[in-house]
């Protein structure tokens, strides 16, 4: 009896299996200490930070739906005859890739919905990346120490564009084949090596017989694998550098004001994931996208009417459509500038944004760490550059759909093309000037609010008959928000000669940096912040209402 009691006591004193496993893992991996230091990490609460979460959640949805689709898709260009349930296509010769896509749409349970969720999630991912990067750009969140994280985000966007293109090329329908024909023209426009590149990629003369089989591992393994690695590195750096935050009371460069990761932030993030998933699912259920059964299989002698790429490739499409058909012939070779110049210009415009943090850091000479975000109005030159870039992007997006604009609004396609050609050069300049003036006007308004208070709309008549509007003083928190930003001095070269009267050797890069720095911080580009003396003089009773 005593032996039985002792064994029962030993069993009662033994830790549960889960706890023993956790203790074993902690002794080798240090999980407890890692969780203790990170699970209570503080995250600020602002709606614009949810744009990054939309990107993360849509990427997860893409991976989940993509895994399901790989179970049924056949990446083969072998010709077969369709005998499936979709009657209009019965008896039509097509590639095995196109047939398997039809089978996913009409025979696999839930296949069409999963296909559409996959496609819509890809569009949402790139739209979220685009807006998230613009939020980071306009608020200066890319500054030290986050330049590398900006590059990670930029590469995610760029690779997302390539992944999307390879993805909608896989079904081998007439629309995707038209896009691949466009890519063949791009390859052939490259001097000297263009023909060899085209033959290598397509496995012979276009369209070849190997392209779908080659695009498949690139789409499902190579590009997603690189993107997943970049995403993990991006999130690790977000944790390591701590989150940026908007200016406000109690917020400094050395703290973060917000909510802990567990349990508050994780609960909100989990709910937001299902909200994003639900919106994409509803959108996929009610809005058809890429209906390949109405387009038909690809044939080299046919082109889809109104063929358009997804929106993120519209910029490149627009550059090619509005470029004059210039050609140069020399030594028996023809250089097709009408295609080559736009395709060179497209990555240059993109990579200019990717390298911008390093360019701004060099111009301004700002090497400090920044954890408080800028209000876009307080960086008018940067904000104007961003709006100018967006203007050029959307002008070319119009150019990429010039045929649809012409047919839907009964306009001349030549008029639209010339509008886009002129707008590409004039539009960004006008946008830059207008945005900069708006930012300076908002700075003047902020200065007036700090010095005179907020307009209440209450009209008061003074004893001598004058009518005035009563102004309400701002709170200390509002005053801090409007005046906390820095106003660095522009970079100065210094005197042309040294103390001995000898002319100094000044590099051209120094002169360029000085001119550009004045464009950021010069007298005409920044409205001086109100000083304590100005505020005290006005609020002391002299003319203050």
C-alpha positions as CSV (number, residue, x, y, z in Angstrom):
1,X,0.0,0.0,0.0
2,X,2.8,2.4,0.8
3,X,4.6,1.6,-2.4
4,X,1.4,2.5,-4.3
5,X,1.1,5.8,-2.5
6,X,4.8,6.7,-3.2
7,X,4.4,6.0,-6.9
8,X,1.2,8.1,-7.0
9,X,2.9,10.9,-5.3
10,X,5.8,10.8,-7.8
11,X,3.2,10.9,-10.6
12,X,1.5,13.9,-9.0
13,X,4.8,15.8,-8.6
14,X,5.8,15.2,-12.2
15,X,5.5,18.3,-14.5
16,X,3.1,18.1,-17.5
17,X,4.6,16.9,-20.7
18,X,4.2,20.3,-22.4
19,X,6.0,22.1,-19.6
20,X,8.8,19.5,-19.7
21,X,9.2,20.0,-23.5
22,X,9.3,23.8,-22.9
23,X,12.0,23.4,-20.2
24,X,14.0,21.2,-22.5
25,X,13.8,23.7,-25.4
26,X,14.6,26.6,-23.1
27,X,17.7,24.9,-21.8
28,X,19.1,24.7,-25.3
29,X,17.5,27.7,-27.2
30,X,16.8,30.3,-24.4
31,X,13.2,30.6,-25.5
32,X,11.9,32.0,-22.1
33,X,14.3,34.9,-22.1
34,X,13.7,35.6,-25.8
35,X,10.0,35.6,-25.3
36,X,10.2,37.8,-22.2
37,X,12.2,40.5,-24.0
38,X,10.1,40.5,-27.2
39,X,6.5,39.6,-26.4
40,X,6.0,42.8,-24.5
41,X,7.5,44.9,-27.2
42,X,5.6,48.2,-27.7
43,X,4.0,49.1,-31.0
44,X,2.5,52.5,-31.8
45,X,-1.1,52.7,-32.7
46,X,-1.9,54.5,-36.0
47,X,-4.0,53.5,-38.9
48,X,-1.3,54.0,-41.5
49,X,0.8,51.3,-39.9
50,X,-1.9,48.8,-41.0
51,X,-0.8,49.2,-44.6
52,X,2.3,47.1,-43.9
53,X,0.0,44.5,-42.3
54,X,-2.1,44.4,-45.4
55,X,1.0,43.5,-47.4
56,X,2.0,40.8,-44.9
57,X,-1.5,39.2,-44.7
58,X,-2.1,39.2,-48.5
59,X,1.4,37.6,-49.0
60,X,0.3,34.8,-46.6
61,X,-2.9,34.4,-48.5
62,X,-0.9,34.2,-51.8
63,X,1.3,31.4,-50.4
64,X,-1.6,29.4,-49.0
65,X,-3.7,29.6,-52.2
66,X,-0.6,29.1,-54.3
67,X,0.2,25.8,-52.6
68,X,-3.4,24.6,-53.3
69,X,-3.2,25.5,-56.9
70,X,0.1,23.7,-57.5
71,X,-1.6,20.4,-56.7
72,X,-3.7,20.6,-59.9
73,X,-1.7,22.8,-62.3
74,X,0.3,21.1,-65.1
75,X,3.2,23.3,-66.3
76,X,3.4,21.8,-69.8
77,X,3.0,23.2,-73.3
78,X,2.2,19.8,-74.8
79,X,-0.8,20.1,-77.1
80,X,-4.0,18.3,-76.0
81,X,-7.6,18.4,-77.1
82,X,-10.1,19.7,-74.5
83,X,-13.0,17.4,-73.6
84,X,-14.0,18.9,-70.3
85,X,-17.3,20.2,-69.0
86,X,-17.0,23.7,-70.5
87,X,-18.9,23.1,-73.8
88,X,-17.6,26.2,-75.8
89,X,-14.0,24.9,-75.5
90,X,-14.7,21.2,-76.3
91,X,-12.6,20.0,-79.2
92,X,-10.2,22.9,-79.1
93,X,-6.5,22.2,-79.2
94,X,-4.6,23.9,-76.4
95,X,-1.6,23.4,-74.1
96,X,-1.8,21.2,-71.1
97,X,-1.2,24.3,-68.9
98,X,-4.3,26.0,-70.3
99,X,-6.4,22.8,-69.9
100,X,-5.3,22.2,-66.3
101,X,-6.3,25.8,-65.6
102,X,-9.7,25.2,-67.1
103,X,-10.0,22.0,-65.0
104,X,-9.1,24.0,-61.8
105,X,-11.8,26.5,-62.7
106,X,-14.6,24.0,-63.6
107,X,-13.8,20.6,-62.1
108,X,-11.8,21.1,-58.9
109,X,-14.1,21.9,-55.9
110,X,-13.5,25.5,-55.0
111,X,-10.8,25.8,-57.6
112,X,-12.2,28.9,-59.3
113,X,-12.6,30.7,-56.0
114,X,-9.0,29.8,-55.0
115,X,-7.7,31.0,-58.3
116,X,-9.4,34.3,-58.0
117,X,-8.4,34.8,-54.3
118,X,-4.8,34.1,-55.4
119,X,-5.0,36.7,-58.2
120,X,-6.8,39.3,-56.1
121,X,-4.4,38.8,-53.2
122,X,-1.5,39.5,-55.5
123,X,-3.1,42.7,-56.7
124,X,-3.8,43.8,-53.1
125,X,-0.3,42.8,-52.0
126,X,1.3,45.1,-54.6
127,X,-1.2,47.9,-54.0
128,X,-0.5,47.6,-50.3
129,X,3.3,47.7,-50.9
130,X,2.9,50.7,-53.1
131,X,0.9,52.7,-50.6
132,X,3.0,51.5,-47.7
133,X,6.2,52.6,-49.4
134,X,4.7,56.0,-50.1
135,X,3.8,56.4,-46.4
136,X,7.3,55.5,-45.5
137,X,8.7,57.9,-48.1
138,X,6.5,60.9,-47.2
139,X,7.1,60.6,-43.5
140,X,10.9,60.1,-43.8
141,X,10.7,56.6,-42.1
142,X,13.5,55.4,-44.4
143,X,16.2,57.6,-42.7
144,X,18.9,56.1,-40.5
145,X,18.9,53.4,-39.3
146,X,16.3,52.1,-41.7
147,X,17.9,52.5,-45.1
148,X,18.5,48.8,-45.4
149,X,14.9,48.0,-44.5
150,X,13.8,50.5,-47.2
151,X,15.8,48.5,-49.7
152,X,14.3,45.3,-48.5
153,X,10.8,46.7,-49.0
154,X,11.7,48.1,-52.4
155,X,13.0,44.7,-53.5
156,X,9.9,43.0,-52.2
157,X,7.8,45.4,-54.4
158,X,10.0,44.8,-57.5
159,X,10.1,41.1,-57.1
160,X,6.4,41.1,-56.5
161,X,5.9,42.7,-59.9
162,X,8.1,40.0,-61.5
163,X,6.2,37.2,-59.6
164,X,2.9,38.6,-60.6
165,X,4.0,38.7,-64.3
166,X,5.2,35.2,-64.2
167,X,2.0,34.1,-62.5
168,X,-0.5,35.4,-65.0
169,X,1.7,34.1,-67.8
170,X,1.4,30.4,-66.6
171,X,-2.2,29.7,-67.9
172,X,-0.9,30.1,-71.4
173,X,-4.1,31.9,-72.5
174,X,-4.3,34.5,-75.3
175,X,-3.9,37.5,-72.9
176,X,-0.8,36.1,-71.2
177,X,0.7,35.0,-74.5
178,X,0.3,38.6,-75.8
179,X,2.2,39.8,-72.7
180,X,5.0,37.2,-73.4
181,X,5.1,38.4,-77.0
182,X,5.7,41.9,-75.6
183,X,8.6,40.5,-73.5
184,X,10.1,38.8,-76.6
185,X,10.1,42.2,-78.3
186,X,11.9,43.6,-75.2
187,X,14.6,40.9,-75.4
188,X,15.0,41.4,-79.2
189,X,15.5,45.2,-78.7
190,X,18.6,44.6,-76.6
191,X,21.7,45.3,-78.7
192,X,24.0,42.4,-79.7
193,X,22.8,39.8,-77.2
194,X,19.0,40.3,-77.5
195,X,18.5,37.4,-79.9
196,X,20.5,35.0,-77.8
197,X,18.6,35.9,-74.7
198,X,15.2,35.4,-76.4
199,X,16.3,32.0,-77.8
200,X,17.6,31.0,-74.3
201,X,14.5,32.0,-72.4
202,X,11.9,30.6,-74.9
203,X,13.9,27.5,-75.7
204,X,13.9,28.4,-79.4
205,X,11.8,30.6,-81.7
206,X,8.9,32.2,-79.9
207,X,6.7,30.8,-78.3
208,X,8.9,27.7,-78.0
209,X,7.9,24.6,-76.1
210,X,9.6,25.1,-72.7
211,X,8.7,28.5,-71.4
212,X,5.8,27.5,-69.1
213,X,7.9,24.7,-67.6
214,X,10.7,27.2,-67.0
215,X,8.4,30.0,-65.6
216,X,6.7,27.5,-63.2
217,X,9.7,26.9,-60.7
218,X,10.6,30.6,-61.0
219,X,7.0,31.6,-59.9
220,X,6.4,29.0,-57.2
221,X,9.9,28.5,-55.8
222,X,12.6,31.0,-56.7
223,X,10.9,34.4,-56.5
224,X,8.6,33.5,-53.5
225,X,11.6,32.0,-51.6
226,X,13.6,35.2,-52.1
227,X,10.6,37.3,-51.1
228,X,10.0,35.2,-48.0
229,X,13.6,35.7,-46.9
230,X,13.4,39.5,-47.5
231,X,10.1,39.6,-45.6
232,X,11.6,37.8,-42.6
233,X,14.6,40.1,-42.7
234,X,12.3,43.1,-42.9
235,X,10.3,42.1,-39.9
236,X,13.5,41.3,-37.9
237,X,14.8,44.8,-38.6
238,X,11.5,46.3,-37.6
239,X,11.8,44.5,-34.2
240,X,15.5,45.4,-33.8
241,X,15.2,49.1,-34.7
242,X,11.9,49.6,-32.8
243,X,8.9,51.1,-34.6
244,X,8.7,54.7,-35.8
245,X,6.0,56.9,-34.4
246,X,4.3,60.1,-35.3
247,X,5.2,63.2,-33.2
248,X,3.1,63.9,-30.1
249,X,3.1,64.3,-26.4
250,X,5.5,62.0,-24.6
251,X,7.0,60.7,-27.8
252,X,10.8,61.0,-28.2
253,X,13.6,59.5,-30.2
254,X,14.4,57.2,-27.3
255,X,10.9,55.7,-26.5
256,X,7.9,54.2,-28.2
257,X,4.4,55.1,-27.0
258,X,1.7,52.4,-27.8
259,X,0.5,49.0,-26.9
260,X,2.4,45.8,-26.1
261,X,2.8,43.0,-28.7
262,X,1.0,40.5,-26.4
263,X,-1.9,40.4,-25.8
264,X,-3.3,43.7,-27.3
265,X,-1.4,44.1,-30.6
266,X,-1.5,40.4,-31.5
267,X,-5.3,40.3,-30.8
268,X,-5.8,43.3,-33.1
269,X,-3.5,41.9,-35.7
270,X,-5.2,38.5,-35.7
271,X,-8.6,40.1,-36.2
272,X,-7.2,42.3,-39.0
273,X,-5.8,39.3,-40.8
274,X,-9.2,37.7,-41.0
275,X,-10.7,41.0,-42.0
276,X,-8.2,41.3,-44.9
277,X,-8.8,37.6,-45.8
278,X,-12.6,38.2,-45.8
279,X,-12.5,41.3,-48.0
280,X,-10.3,39.5,-50.5
281,X,-12.6,36.4,-50.4
282,X,-15.7,38.5,-51.0
283,X,-14.0,40.5,-53.8
284,X,-13.0,37.2,-55.4
285,X,-16.5,35.8,-55.1
286,X,-18.3,38.7,-56.8
287,X,-15.7,40.2,-59.2
288,X,-14.4,37.9,-61.9
289,X,-10.7,38.3,-62.8
290,X,-8.7,36.7,-65.6
291,X,-11.6,34.6,-67.1
292,X,-9.4,32.6,-69.4
293,X,-12.3,30.6,-70.8
294,X,-13.6,33.7,-72.5
295,X,-10.1,34.6,-73.8
296,X,-9.1,31.2,-75.2
297,X,-5.7,29.5,-75.5
298,X,-2.7,31.3,-76.9
299,X,-2.1,31.3,-80.6
300,X,0.8,33.3,-82.1
301,X,-1.3,34.6,-84.9
302,X,-3.9,36.2,-82.6
303,X,-3.9,39.1,-80.2
304,X,-6.6,39.8,-77.6
305,X,-8.7,42.9,-78.1
306,X,-8.0,45.5,-75.3
307,X,-5.1,43.4,-73.9
308,X,-3.9,45.1,-70.7
309,X,-1.4,44.0,-68.1
310,X,-2.1,44.2,-64.4
311,X,-2.0,47.8,-63.1
312,X,1.6,47.6,-61.7
313,X,3.0,46.9,-65.1
314,X,1.0,49.6,-66.7
315,X,3.8,52.1,-66.3
316,X,6.2,50.0,-68.5
317,X,3.4,49.4,-71.0
318,X,2.7,53.1,-71.2
319,X,6.4,54.0,-71.8
320,X,6.5,51.6,-74.8
321,X,3.1,52.7,-76.2
322,X,3.9,56.5,-76.2
323,X,7.5,56.2,-77.3
324,X,8.0,57.1,-81.0
325,X,9.0,54.2,-83.2
326,X,12.6,55.3,-83.6
327,X,15.2,53.0,-85.1
328,X,18.9,53.3,-85.9
329,X,20.6,51.0,-88.5
330,X,24.3,50.7,-88.4
331,X,26.7,48.0,-89.8
332,X,23.7,45.9,-90.9
333,X,22.1,45.9,-87.4
334,X,18.9,47.7,-86.3
335,X,18.6,49.2,-82.9
336,X,14.9,49.6,-81.9
337,X,15.0,52.7,-79.7
338,X,11.2,52.7,-79.5
339,X,11.4,49.7,-77.2
340,X,14.9,49.8,-75.8
341,X,14.7,53.3,-74.3
342,X,11.5,52.7,-72.4
343,X,12.7,49.4,-71.0
344,X,15.9,51.0,-69.8
345,X,14.0,54.0,-68.4
346,X,11.5,51.8,-66.5
347,X,14.0,50.3,-64.0
348,X,15.9,53.6,-63.7
349,X,12.7,55.4,-62.5
350,X,12.0,52.6,-60.0
351,X,15.6,52.3,-58.7
352,X,15.8,56.1,-58.3
353,X,13.2,55.6,-55.5
354,X,15.0,52.6,-54.1
355,X,18.3,54.6,-53.7
356,X,16.6,57.8,-52.5
357,X,17.4,57.4,-48.8
358,X,21.1,57.4,-49.6
359,X,20.8,60.3,-51.9
360,X,19.0,62.4,-49.4
361,X,21.4,61.5,-46.6
362,X,24.3,62.6,-48.8
363,X,22.6,65.9,-49.8
364,X,21.6,66.9,-46.3
365,X,24.5,65.4,-44.4
366,X,22.1,64.1,-41.8
367,X,23.7,61.1,-40.1
368,X,21.5,61.0,-37.0
369,X,19.1,58.3,-36.0
370,X,15.4,59.1,-36.6
371,X,12.6,57.4,-34.8
372,X,10.1,60.3,-34.9
373,X,8.4,60.6,-38.3
374,X,8.2,63.9,-40.3
375,X,5.0,65.6,-41.2
376,X,5.2,65.7,-45.0
377,X,4.6,69.5,-45.0
378,X,7.8,70.0,-43.0
379,X,9.9,68.3,-45.7
380,X,8.5,70.2,-48.8
381,X,11.2,69.2,-51.2
382,X,11.0,65.5,-50.4
383,X,7.2,65.6,-50.5
384,X,7.3,67.4,-53.9
385,X,9.7,64.8,-55.3
386,X,7.3,62.0,-54.2
387,X,4.3,63.6,-55.7
388,X,6.2,64.3,-59.0
389,X,7.2,60.7,-59.2
390,X,3.6,59.6,-58.6
391,X,2.4,62.0,-61.3
392,X,4.8,60.5,-63.8
393,X,3.7,57.0,-62.8
394,X,0.0,57.6,-63.2
395,X,0.5,59.6,-66.4
396,X,2.2,56.5,-67.9
397,X,-0.5,54.3,-66.5
398,X,-2.9,56.3,-68.6
399,X,-0.6,55.8,-71.6
400,X,-0.6,52.0,-70.9
401,X,-4.4,52.0,-71.5
402,X,-4.6,54.6,-74.2
403,X,-6.7,52.3,-76.4
404,X,-9.3,51.7,-73.6
405,X,-9.5,55.5,-72.9
406,X,-10.1,56.1,-76.6
407,X,-12.8,53.5,-77.0
408,X,-14.6,54.1,-73.7
409,X,-14.6,57.9,-73.9
410,X,-14.7,58.3,-77.7
411,X,-11.4,60.1,-77.8
412,X,-8.6,60.1,-80.4
413,X,-5.9,57.7,-79.5
414,X,-3.4,60.0,-81.1
415,X,-4.5,62.9,-78.9
416,X,-4.2,60.7,-75.8
417,X,-0.7,59.5,-76.8
418,X,0.5,63.1,-77.3
419,X,-1.2,64.1,-74.0
420,X,0.8,61.4,-72.2
421,X,4.0,62.3,-74.0
422,X,3.8,65.9,-73.0
423,X,2.4,65.1,-69.5
424,X,5.3,62.8,-68.7
425,X,7.7,65.8,-68.9
426,X,5.4,68.7,-67.9
427,X,3.2,66.9,-65.3
428,X,5.9,66.1,-62.7
429,X,7.3,69.6,-62.9
430,X,3.9,71.2,-62.3
431,X,3.2,68.7,-59.5
432,X,6.6,69.4,-57.9
433,X,6.0,73.2,-57.9
434,X,2.4,73.0,-56.7
435,X,3.2,70.5,-53.9
436,X,6.0,72.6,-52.6
437,X,3.9,75.7,-52.5
438,X,1.1,73.8,-50.7
439,X,3.6,72.5,-48.1
440,X,5.0,76.0,-47.5
441,X,1.5,77.3,-47.2
442,X,0.6,74.7,-44.6
443,X,3.8,75.6,-42.7
444,X,2.7,79.2,-42.7
445,X,-0.7,78.2,-41.4
446,X,1.0,76.1,-38.6
447,X,3.2,79.1,-37.6
448,X,0.1,81.3,-37.5
449,X,-1.8,78.8,-35.3
450,X,1.2,78.6,-32.9
451,X,1.4,82.4,-32.6
452,X,-2.2,83.4,-32.7
453,X,-4.1,80.2,-31.7
454,X,-7.0,78.4,-33.4
455,X,-9.7,80.3,-35.2
456,X,-13.0,79.7,-33.3
457,X,-15.4,81.3,-35.7
458,X,-16.7,83.5,-32.9
459,X,-16.9,87.2,-33.9
460,X,-16.5,89.8,-31.1
461,X,-17.0,93.6,-31.2
462,X,-14.6,95.7,-29.3
463,X,-15.6,98.8,-27.4
464,X,-14.3,101.1,-30.1
465,X,-16.4,99.3,-32.8
466,X,-13.8,96.9,-34.3
467,X,-14.9,93.4,-35.1
468,X,-12.5,90.6,-34.5
469,X,-12.5,86.8,-34.5
470,X,-11.7,85.2,-31.2
471,X,-8.7,82.9,-31.2
472,X,-8.3,80.0,-28.8
473,X,-4.8,79.2,-27.6
474,X,-3.5,75.7,-28.5
475,X,-2.8,73.1,-25.9
476,X,0.8,72.2,-25.0
477,X,0.4,68.9,-26.9
478,X,-0.7,70.7,-30.1
479,X,2.1,73.3,-29.7
480,X,4.6,70.4,-29.4
481,X,3.3,68.7,-32.5
482,X,3.6,71.8,-34.6
483,X,7.0,72.9,-33.4
484,X,9.0,69.7,-32.6
485,X,10.5,69.2,-36.0
486,X,14.1,70.2,-36.8
487,X,15.2,72.7,-39.4
488,X,18.8,71.9,-40.3
489,X,21.0,74.5,-42.0
490,X,21.9,73.8,-45.6
491,X,25.4,72.5,-46.4
492,X,27.9,75.2,-46.9
493,X,31.2,74.8,-48.9
494,X,32.9,77.5,-47.0
495,X,35.2,80.3,-48.2
496,X,36.8,79.9,-51.6
497,X,40.3,80.7,-50.2
498,X,42.0,79.5,-47.0
499,X,43.5,81.7,-44.2
500,X,46.6,82.2,-46.4
501,X,44.7,83.5,-49.3
502,X,45.3,80.4,-51.4
503,X,42.4,79.2,-53.4
504,X,40.9,76.0,-51.9
505,X,40.4,72.9,-54.1
506,X,36.6,72.4,-54.1
507,X,35.3,69.2,-55.7
508,X,32.4,69.4,-58.2
509,X,30.5,67.0,-55.9
510,X,30.8,69.5,-53.0
511,X,29.3,72.3,-55.2
512,X,26.5,70.0,-56.3
513,X,25.8,68.9,-52.8
514,X,25.7,72.5,-51.6
515,X,23.2,73.5,-54.3
516,X,21.0,70.5,-53.7
517,X,21.1,71.1,-49.9
518,X,19.9,74.6,-50.4
519,X,17.0,73.2,-52.3
520,X,16.1,71.2,-49.2
521,X,16.9,73.7,-46.4
522,X,17.4,77.0,-48.2
523,X,15.5,80.2,-47.2
524,X,12.8,79.8,-49.9
525,X,12.2,76.1,-49.0
526,X,11.4,76.3,-45.3
527,X,9.3,78.6,-43.2
528,X,11.1,79.4,-40.0
529,X,9.5,78.0,-36.9
530,X,8.1,80.5,-34.4
531,X,10.4,81.3,-31.6
532,X,9.6,81.5,-27.9
533,X,10.1,85.2,-28.0
534,X,7.6,85.7,-30.8
535,X,5.1,83.5,-29.0
536,X,5.5,85.3,-25.7
537,X,5.2,88.7,-27.2
538,X,1.9,87.9,-28.9
539,X,0.4,85.9,-26.1
540,X,1.4,88.5,-23.5
541,X,-1.6,90.6,-24.4
542,X,-0.4,92.8,-27.2
543,X,-2.9,92.3,-29.9
544,X,-3.9,88.8,-28.8
545,X,-7.6,88.1,-28.8
